[in-house]
Amino acid sequence: MIGNQKVAVIMPAYNAERTLQRTFDELPHDILDDVILTDDASFDRTKAIARQLGITTIEHEKNLGYGANQKTCYSAALARGADIVVMVHPDYQYSPKLVMPMAAMIASGHFDAVLGSRILGRGAVREGAMPVYKYLANRALTLIENIMLGVKLSEFHTGLRAWSRKLLETLPLMACSDDFVFDNQMLAQAIYFGFRVGEISCPARYMPEASSINFRRSVVYGCGVLKTSLQFRLQRAGIGQAKMFQQGQDDRLPSGREAPAALLRARPGAR
């Protein structure tokens, strides 16, 4: 807890048995009220290890996608009373030690969202070993998005993120994709609806056991990012009709006590 606000870490997981323990051990448990992992039909021991560690574990019986995994995680965190929710990938690519400062930035009241940026500070390619093509794509897409969305962020594509409860309850997240572009759509929504976004420098690791999408999926993701930026711009101009930029009660995450169960029932193959 920070400033009387409950802090939860969520972990969208898929085949993370080799890195989950290390990630969990480096979390700042003294300020955490909850750790929630949603397993997206892993075929390794991710679920078993999570339960051994005492992590609240939710299962998808079939793979529903990275975005769908996050929706389950966020809904569960809200239902369990979280005021601040930090997403930490269990693949140990991002530093779990940054949960405390990121949560503190939300608790300060100055920010509604905080991103752990791999671009700020030390060189992502040189010291973090980010593949060069990923770095160049990151910089190009971020430049386009900053222009299209009218902001100035160092990157849009980090997987280390913190959110306020108000933001999670407000955004029409159910209108977002169930795939990897969910991350980008969620951030675009936060900007569109006027939430305050901050950044913190974050070292990252690129290693064989860290999850990463392949080149083809990266191209699909990049196209999705460009589409989201165009939809944002058209919506701002009053000529777009993208559902994810429209406030609809049906498109908000369920957040009541029975919310996770209700959300999973609405998605065949999840439990």
HUNORKA-V967134 format. One line per field, one symbol per residue. psi: psi as a letter, one per 30 degrees, with the letter a starting at -180 (. if undefined). burial: b if it has 9 or more other ideal C-beta (glycine too) atoms within 8 Angstrom, else e. A space follows every 10 residues. Layout:
psi: ???
burial: ???
//
This chain:
psi: kkhgkkkkkk jjkjhgfffe eeeefgkiff fkfkkkkkki hlgageeeee eefgkjkkkk fljfleeeee eeeeeeeefg gkfkkkkjkg ggeljfffee eeeeeeffff kfkkkjkfek blkeeeffhk keeeeeeeee eeeeeeeefh ailflfglgj kkkleeeefe kifffllgaf feeeeeeeee eegglkkllk kjklkjlefk kklleeeeee eeeeeeeeee eeeeeefggl hkefgkjkef glkkglegee eeeeefjkgl .
burial: ebeebbbbbb bbbbbbbebb eebbeebbee bbebbbbbbb bbeeebbebb bebebbbbbb eeebbbbbbb bbbbbbbbbb ebebbbbbbb bbbbbbebbb ebbbbbbeee bbbbbbbbbb eeebbeebeb eeebbebbbe bbebbbebbe eebebbbbbb bbbbbebbbe bbbbbbbbbb bbbbbbbbbb bbbebebbbb bbbbbbeeeb beeeeebbeb bbebbbebbb bbbbbeeeeb ebbbbbebee bbbbbeeebb ebbbeebeeb e
//
